[in-house]
Amino acid sequence: MKVHEQHKKKGPDTINLALVIVSTSKFNELQEKDSSSDKTIPMVEQILEQNPSIFLTFSEIVSDNQIQIVELLERLLIDSSLHVIVFSGGTGLTPKDVTYEAIKPLLEKTIDGFGELFRYLSYKEIGPSSMFSRALAGKIKNKAIFLLPGSPNAVKLALTELILPEIKHMVYMINKKE
């Protein structure tokens, strides 16, 4: 058995995941109507139904606001039951896209290969506009952090092709005692 396969086996039996949707329009919908047109949270729930050892234990929609994003991240970082925090939205190039600016400086380590692979896979689907994505992964304390575009298709691609196949391995490595 190869080393990375051994690491996957040493990872936790279950993984708890938090999903944060960063979207001012969806946040405002919730404030006005008590419901949202968000399609990402239900899609992630559906994907995780196929992965019985990975659970979506927290989801929230926040505004494109650096302070709100960092405050929520800080709350999630103290939740000892969480292993993974995924942010969807705020990774583009518009002035309102601030998730990257809010979280990147807080990362203790980055996983550069994640962004590279994500953009490569996106390129195969949507072409050169994939270069505009500032998708990023890293770690803070004992948590894996992912910043993804605000598109349900982008989240599905990242989860199914990159995150879920390696998440137990990643969580093991992040928490490895040496």
HUJOQUI-V344903 format. One record per pair of residues at least 24 apart in sequence whose ideal C-beta (glycine too) atoms are under 6 Angstrom apart, sorted by the first residue. I is the first residue (numbers start at 0). J is the second residue. Records with the same first field share a line. If there is no record, write none. Layout:
I: J  J
This chain:
3: 168
6: 168  171
7: 167  168
9: 171
10: 167  168  170  171
11: 170
13: 52
14: 53  82  166
15: 54  56  80  81  82
16: 55  83
17: 57  75  81  84
18: 43  58  85
19: 59  86
20: 60  87  88
21: 61  63  86  88  89  98
22: 88  149
23: 62  63
25: 60
26: 60  62
29: 60
35: 60
38: 151
39: 87  151  154
42: 151
46: 158
50: 163
63: 89  95  97
65: 97  101
68: 98  101
69: 101
76: 140
82: 170
83: 143
84: 142  144
85: 145
86: 146
87: 147  149  154
88: 149
90: 133  134  146  148
92: 131
98: 146
99: 133  146
105: 139
106: 137
107: 138  139
108: 137  138
109: 137
110: 136  137
116: 161
117: 157
120: 156  160
138: 173
141: 173  174
143: 169
